[in-house]
Amino acid sequence: VNTQPEHTVEVRIFRGTLRFETILASIQLVDLLCNWAMTHTLNQVRAVTWQTLCEGIDRDGHLYLYCAQKGLL
């Protein structure tokens, strides 16, 4: 986690990839996390589980396909 500059937070959680589908899935994961964090309380964010987050994944998107292929659903 990088907190510089002062008013930003940068989280690096992805490995590098050249697979277009993986890049799109990664972007969709970031979108899901940001939207979830913006619509829930801090206590809910702290207590969220992977299964709860999976409920918000668009079943037609790249993230769903990626998670299904990796056995993460």
N, C-alpha and C positions, 0 to 999 in steps of 0.2 A: 504494500500500500504506500502510495506516494501522496503526501499532503502539501506539496509545494507546487505552485504558488499557494499562498495562505487560504484562499477562498475556494479551493478545489480539492477533490479527492480522486485519485487515480488508482484503480485496482487492476492489477495485471494477473489474469487467471488463465490465459490461453497460450497454448504452444503455437509456434508458427506452422502454417500449412499453405499448400498450394491448391488444395481441393476447394473448388468454388462452393460446393454444397456445404462444406464444413464452415467456410467463412460466413455464408448466409445463416447457418444455424447459430453460429456464435453471435452474430448481430441480433438475431431474434431472441437469444437468451438474455443479452444485455437489455433489450427493449422490455422483455418480460420482467426482469429484476427491477428496472427503473420504474416501470408502471406500478408494480406491486408495492415497492417502497413508498411511492408517492401517494398511494391510496390506503395505506395502513398506518397504524400507530407504531411508535418506536418499540413498544413491548411486543406487538405482533410481529414486527420485522425480526426482532431478536429470537422469537420462539418459532419461526416458520420452519417447516420441514420440507425436504425435497418432494415428498408426495403431495403436499399442499401446493407447491409451486407447479408441479406437473399438471394439476387440474386446470391451470391457466394456459397451457400450451395449445396453440392452434393445431388441430389434428390434420390440417391440410398443409402445414408449413414444413420447412426444412428442419427445424428444431425437433419436431415430433419424429420425423423419419430418422434423424440422427440418433436420438435417444432410444428409439425402438431397435435400431441396428446394434447399439452398444449395450442393450439390456438394462437401460436406466429407467424404464417406466414401471 
